[in-house]
């Protein structure tokens, strides 16, 4: 899959050329970027408990699971903005609509899901079990680390146009 960026107004010998460069994201999978050591909590735990775990571990989300590690929800930094006490059970405030993605998916799919649903975290699941978490911050590392390749700009054809 290619992400196409228009790079306009390039200067060459005083003239402006408009052309399109293609930046191709290498074949990077969700498993290559996700955080693999996932900290989880349970629905009966308190908001204060989740906040302390998130602060201590410098994380912005924590998946909520049941006794069998099945995903029940996610508690994020955005959820903390609500008006409730630290003793409120997570089951009352967590986001229950959790978007998951398989670890073998291409990162552009993860980015599209995050953008389309206006979310910052995806739980990475394999056969309904959590294997990682992918955040928008993790996706930004692609740009920061320059994990893309610039294809050459189109060149004029060397064939003659028309007959003499």
C-alpha positions in Angstrom: 0.0 0.0 0.0 1.3 3.4 -0.9 0.8 6.7 0.9 1.0 9.4 -1.7 2.2 12.9 -0.7 2.2 15.8 -3.2 5.4 17.7 -3.0 4.8 20.9 -5.1 7.0 23.8 -6.2 10.4 22.2 -6.3 13.1 24.6 -7.5 15.5 23.6 -10.2 17.6 26.2 -12.0 15.2 28.9 -11.1 12.1 27.1 -12.5 9.3 25.5 -10.5 8.4 22.0 -11.3 5.2 20.5 -10.0 5.3 16.8 -9.7 4.2 14.0 -7.5 6.5 12.0 -5.3 5.4 8.8 -3.8 6.5 7.8 -0.4 6.0 4.1 0.2 5.7 2.8 3.6 7.7 -0.3 3.8 5.9 -3.5 4.6 5.7 -2.8 8.3 3.2 -4.8 10.4 1.4 -3.9 13.6 3.6 -6.4 15.5 6.7 -4.4 14.5 5.4 -1.3 16.3 3.1 -2.5 19.0 4.0 -2.5 22.7 4.2 -6.2 23.6 4.4 -6.0 27.4 0.8 -5.1 28.0 -0.4 -4.1 31.5 -4.1 -4.9 32.1 -6.6 -4.5 34.8 -10.0 -5.8 35.7 -13.5 -4.2 35.6 -14.0 -4.3 39.4 -10.8 -2.3 40.0 -11.1 1.4 40.8 -10.4 4.4 38.6 -7.8 5.5 41.1 -6.1 2.1 40.8 -5.9 2.4 37.0 -4.7 6.0 37.2 -1.8 5.0 39.5 -0.8 2.1 37.2 -0.9 4.4 34.2 1.1 7.1 35.9 3.7 4.7 37.3 4.2 3.1 33.9 3.9 6.2 31.8 1.1 4.8 29.7 -2.0 6.4 28.3 -4.3 3.4 28.2 -4.9 0.2 30.0 -7.0 -2.7 28.6 -9.6 -4.1 31.0 -10.0 -7.9 31.0 -11.9 -10.6 32.8 -10.5 -13.6 34.8 -9.8 -15.4 31.5 -8.0 -12.4 29.9 -10.9 -11.7 27.5 -11.1 -8.0 26.5 -14.0 -6.2 28.3 -13.0 -2.6 27.7 -10.2 0.0 27.7 -9.5 2.8 30.1 -7.7 5.7 28.5 -6.4 9.1 29.5 -9.4 10.6 27.8 -11.7 8.6 30.1 -10.0 10.1 33.1 -11.5 13.5 32.2 -14.9 12.4 33.4 -16.5 13.6 36.6 -16.2 10.6 39.0 -14.4 9.7 42.1 -11.2 7.6 42.4 -13.3 4.8 44.0 -15.5 4.4 40.9 -15.2 0.9 39.4 -13.7 0.9 35.9 -16.7 -1.0 34.7 -18.7 2.2 35.1 -16.4 4.5 33.1 -14.3 2.4 30.7 -14.9 2.4 27.0 -16.6 -0.9 26.2 -16.4 -0.6 22.4 -12.8 -1.7 22.0 -11.2 -1.8 18.5 -8.8 -4.6 18.0 -6.4 -5.5 15.2 -4.4 -8.6 14.5 -0.6 -8.4 14.8 0.0 -9.3 11.2 -2.0 -6.4 9.8 -0.3 -3.6 7.9 0.2 -0.4 9.9 -1.8 1.6 7.3 -4.9 -0.4 8.3 -4.3 0.5 12.0 -3.8 4.1 11.1 -7.1 4.1 9.1 -9.1 2.5 11.9 -7.7 5.1 14.4 -8.5 8.0 12.2 -11.9 6.8 11.1 -13.0 6.1 14.7 -11.1 9.0 16.3 -9.2 6.8 18.7 -5.6 6.8 19.9 -5.2 3.2 21.0 -5.8 -0.2 19.4 -5.7 -3.4 21.3 -3.7 -6.0 19.3 -5.3 -9.4 19.7 -4.6 -12.8 18.3 -7.5 -15.3 18.7 -9.2 -13.0 21.2 -6.2 -12.7 23.5 -4.3 -9.5 24.0 -0.7 -9.6 22.5 0.0 -5.9 22.4 -1.2 -2.3 22.2 -0.7 0.1 19.4 -1.0 3.8 19.9 -1.1 6.8 17.5 2.2 7.7 19.2 3.7 4.4 18.0 2.6 5.2 14.4 4.3 8.5 14.6 7.6 6.7 15.0 7.3 5.7 11.4 7.7 9.3 10.3 10.3 10.1 13.0 12.4 7.1 12.2 12.0 7.7 8.4 10.8 4.2 7.8 9.6 5.0 4.3 11.3 5.1 1.0 11.0 7.9 -1.6 10.4 6.7 -5.1 12.0 8.6 -7.9 10.0 11.3 -9.5 8.6 10.6 -12.9 11.0 11.3 -15.8 10.1 12.6 -19.3 9.8 9.9 -21.9 12.8 9.4 -24.2 10.6 8.4 -27.1 10.0 11.0 -29.8 6.6 12.5 -29.8 5.4 12.5 -33.4 7.1 12.2 -36.7 9.4 14.7 -38.3 
